[in-house]
């Protein structure tokens, strides 16, 4: 009986230590959620002022990015690593 309790306690302690690495611990990446919220807000202003603001990586194919997608000295000015 003591062995079962010992194994149970060790198992609980093990899950406590590796909880951040488990897939069930992180359902949604907080940075991705923050990026989505930022893009929704930013795109509202870009659509309101399309000549003054650029959509950037929030919407790569937005008409406001046409100038940024052109190459300057062989390198594009808009680089999105998503």
DRENTOR-733631 format. One line per field, with one value per residue: residue in three letters; y, z, x of N, C-alpha, C in turn. Coordinates in steps of 0.05 Angstrom, whole numbers. Example, Ala and Ser with C-alpha at 12.3 -4.5 7.8 and 13.67 -1.06 7.14 Angstrom:
2
residuo <- c(ALA / SER)
n.north <- c(-114 / -45)
n.up <- c(156 / 142)
n.east <- c(264 / 257)
ca.north <- c(-90 / -21)
ca.up <- c(156 / 143)
ca.east <- c(246 / 273)
c.north <- c(-66 / 1)
c.up <- c(156 / 157)
c.east <- c(264 / 258)
This chain:
82
residuo <- c(UNK / UNK / UNK / UNK / UNK / UNK / UNK / UNK / UNK / UNK / UNK / UNK / UNK / UNK / UNK / UNK / UNK / UNK / UNK / UNK / UNK / UNK / UNK / UNK / UNK / UNK / UNK / UNK / UNK / UNK / UNK / UNK / UNK / UNK / UNK / UNK / UNK / UNK / UNK / UNK / UNK / UNK / UNK / UNK / UNK / UNK / UNK / UNK / UNK / UNK / UNK / UNK / UNK / UNK / UNK / UNK / UNK / UNK / UNK / UNK / UNK / UNK / UNK / UNK / UNK / UNK / UNK / UNK / UNK / UNK / UNK / UNK / UNK / UNK / UNK / UNK / UNK / UNK / UNK / UNK / UNK / UNK)
n.north <- c(-24 / 25 / 31 / 41 / 91 / 120 / 116 / 143 / 195 / 208 / 208 / 250 / 292 / 290 / 304 / 355 / 380 / 377 / 403 / 450 / 433 / 398 / 383 / 392 / 433 / 482 / 508 / 552 / 596 / 651 / 695 / 691 / 699 / 752 / 777 / 769 / 799 / 850 / 855 / 857 / 906 / 941 / 935 / 958 / 1013 / 1017 / 1006 / 1050 / 1093 / 1084 / 1105 / 1129 / 1091 / 1026 / 958 / 918 / 858 / 839 / 834 / 809 / 813 / 861 / 922 / 967 / 950 / 947 / 981 / 967 / 914 / 916 / 908 / 933 / 946 / 892 / 867 / 853 / 900 / 887 / 838 / 781 / 735 / 694)
n.up <- c(0 / 15 / -25 / -71 / -58 / -56 / -110 / -134 / -113 / -133 / -188 / -192 / -177 / -219 / -264 / -248 / -254 / -310 / -333 / -365 / -413 / -435 / -484 / -473 / -438 / -463 / -500 / -532 / -561 / -527 / -550 / -604 / -601 / -583 / -627 / -666 / -645 / -647 / -703 / -721 / -699 / -721 / -777 / -782 / -778 / -822 / -865 / -861 / -870 / -922 / -955 / -922 / -884 / -876 / -886 / -873 / -846 / -828 / -867 / -922 / -977 / -983 / -1015 / -997 / -988 / -1035 / -1052 / -1014 / -1027 / -1073 / -1100 / -1074 / -1092 / -1101 / -1056 / -1022 / -989 / -953 / -908 / -884 / -833 / -821)
n.east <- c(16 / 39 / 75 / 43 / 22 / 69 / 86 / 43 / 49 / 100 / 87 / 50 / 83 / 120 / 87 / 76 / 126 / 135 / 93 / 90 / 112 / 76 / 26 / -27 / -25 / -15 / -60 / -73 / -28 / -4 / 22 / 8 / -47 / -47 / -24 / -63 / -105 / -80 / -74 / -127 / -145 / -107 / -116 / -166 / -155 / -120 / -153 / -185 / -150 / -120 / -79 / -43 / -26 / 5 / -10 / 26 / 51 / 3 / -37 / -16 / -27 / -54 / -75 / -46 / 5 / 33 / 75 / 114 / 124 / 154 / 219 / 280 / 343 / 349 / 328 / 268 / 225 / 187 / 184 / 159 / 158 / 122)
ca.north <- c(0 / 48 / 32 / 54 / 119 / 131 / 119 / 164 / 221 / 213 / 214 / 277 / 310 / 290 / 320 / 383 / 390 / 378 / 413 / 470 / 420 / 382 / 396 / 401 / 457 / 505 / 505 / 575 / 612 / 678 / 715 / 690 / 712 / 781 / 785 / 769 / 823 / 873 / 858 / 866 / 934 / 956 / 935 / 977 / 1039 / 1016 / 1008 / 1077 / 1110 / 1066 / 1119 / 1138 / 1069 / 1002 / 935 / 903 / 829 / 831 / 825 / 812 / 820 / 886 / 941 / 986 / 938 / 945 / 994 / 952 / 889 / 921 / 903 / 955 / 935 / 863 / 857 / 864 / 916 / 875 / 810 / 769 / 708 / 678)
ca.up <- c(0 / 16 / -52 / -88 / -50 / -64 / -139 / -140 / -106 / -153 / -213 / -190 / -177 / -246 / -280 / -239 / -265 / -339 / -342 / -387 / -438 / -445 / -505 / -462 / -421 / -480 / -521 / -549 / -556 / -520 / -569 / -628 / -594 / -582 / -655 / -680 / -634 / -658 / -731 / -724 / -692 / -741 / -803 / -781 / -785 / -849 / -884 / -859 / -882 / -938 / -968 / -901 / -868 / -891 / -871 / -864 / -846 / -820 / -892 / -941 / -1004 / -982 / -1034 / -985 / -987 / -1062 / -1053 / -998 / -1040 / -1094 / -1091 / -1074 / -1094 / -1100 / -1032 / -1016 / -964 / -934 / -902 / -863 / -826 / -808)
ca.east <- c(0 / 57 / 87 / 24 / 21 / 95 / 85 / 24 / 61 / 121 / 74 / 39 / 106 / 131 / 70 / 79 / 150 / 135 / 67 / 94 / 120 / 54 / 10 / -52 / -21 / -16 / -80 / -70 / -4 / -13 / 32 / -8 / -72 / -42 / -19 / -89 / -119 / -67 / -80 / -155 / -146 / -91 / -129 / -188 / -143 / -109 / -176 / -196 / -130 / -102 / -57 / -24 / -16 / 10 / -20 / 49 / 48 / -24 / -50 / 6 / -37 / -69 / -65 / -27 / 32 / 44 / 101 / 133 / 131 / 173 / 247 / 299 / 370 / 348 / 316 / 241 / 224 / 168 / 192 / 142 / 169 / 101)
c.north <- c(25 / 52 / 47 / 84 / 133 / 135 / 141 / 192 / 228 / 221 / 242 / 298 / 312 / 307 / 350 / 395 / 394 / 391 / 433 / 457 / 403 / 397 / 405 / 426 / 483 / 500 / 527 / 590 / 640 / 699 / 715 / 703 / 743 / 792 / 787 / 794 / 848 / 877 / 867 / 896 / 950 / 957 / 953 / 1005 / 1039 / 1019 / 1036 / 1097 / 1094 / 1079 / 1126 / 1114 / 1044 / 978 / 918 / 873 / 820 / 820 / 830 / 822 / 845 / 906 / 962 / 975 / 937 / 958 / 978 / 926 / 892 / 917 / 929 / 943 / 905 / 851 / 869 / 880 / 905 / 846 / 801 / 740 / 690 / 655)
c.up <- c(0 / -12 / -71 / -83 / -59 / -95 / -147 / -135 / -126 / -180 / -213 / -191 / -205 / -265 / -273 / -252 / -295 / -350 / -365 / -414 / -450 / -465 / -494 / -445 / -438 / -503 / -542 / -541 / -549 / -539 / -595 / -624 / -594 / -610 / -670 / -671 / -646 / -687 / -736 / -719 / -713 / -768 / -804 / -789 / -813 / -869 / -883 / -873 / -899 / -951 / -947 / -886 / -886 / -874 / -861 / -866 / -837 / -844 / -914 / -968 / -1004 / -1002 / -1023 / -983 / -1015 / -1064 / -1037 / -1010 / -1063 / -1083 / -1094 / -1072 / -1090 / -1076 / -1028 / -990 / -944 / -932 / -879 / -858 / -814 / -825)
c.east <- c(17 / 70 / 69 / 22 / 47 / 95 / 65 / 36 / 83 / 109 / 62 / 62 / 118 / 114 / 71 / 104 / 149 / 110 / 70 / 101 / 97 / 37 / -17 / -49 / -24 / -36 / -77 / -45 / -12 / -2 / 17 / -35 / -69 / -37 / -45 / -105 / -107 / -75 / -109 / -158 / -131 / -104 / -153 / -178 / -131 / -131 / -188 / -177 / -111 / -78 / -35 / -12 / -12 / 1 / 3 / 43 / 20 / -40 / -30 / -3 / -54 / -58 / -45 / 1 / 45 / 71 / 122 / 141 / 150 / 201 / 263 / 327 / 370 / 335 / 288 / 241 / 205 / 175 / 175 / 151 / 147 / 96)
